[in-house]
Amino acid sequence: MSVSLEVSEYVAVVRLDKPPVNAVDRETRRRLIEVFDEISERTDIRVAILTGTGKYFCSGADLKDRPDPDKAGDFLGHNRLTRETGNAIRECAKPVIAAVNGPALGAGFGLMAACDIFLASEDASFAMPEINVGLAGGVSMLRTMVGRSFTRRMFYTGMRVKAAELYRRGVLDEVVPAEQLLPLAMEIAKEIASKAPLAVAYAKQAANMMDLMPQRDGYRVEQNITMALSKTEDAQEARKAFLEKRQPVYKGR
């Protein structure tokens, strides 16, 4: 199977597992949608980590799996599946941490961009190299992450950028040696998983909405969310546990 799922202590580890380069084909896209939809609804999962096996995070779309221009509807179906793969990650009800263990190119960069928190190993690299194979794409992902000029430079040239450079530009949250990458992702995931599940789910929803809304409107939405959360059992338990100086026990309601 091209994507694996492991769950432990409320944390799901999703691995792109299509050696040697974890290229994304139709089967991988369908599997990713299936996995992240499952994660959204499982009560034993509160956070997800997306990473790759081997030396690659994801080398991008599998060129051997390109749509057939002579087959009616093939491109439309391919494009829809590609969009929905990113949406399944972006709209997942649980936060998703990208642990980029190696090159993340093209569609691989897109998978990372759909996550909430970006971590990378020191030997990771990033590119939108569509131009190298006579294609175009990636501005919609790059423009929210790096500046206008650098976005166009990457887009027009297909240049590969090292993790340290994206960290310097404020895109990556942390860059660590390869052996520390998954432990760091697990540490952050477990910290998030220790919070009230409903609060985290609403926080994820709010974060996605805030990306699309003016600050004034967005803060009003967040206030309404806070009001709704304050009426839940978990919120009452969180406040009580804080005052009693103990660990809270959440029921997800």
Order of alpha helices (4+ residues) and beta strands (2+ residues): beta-beta-alpha-beta-alpha-beta-beta-alpha-beta-beta-alpha-alpha-beta-alpha-beta-alpha-alpha-alpha-alpha
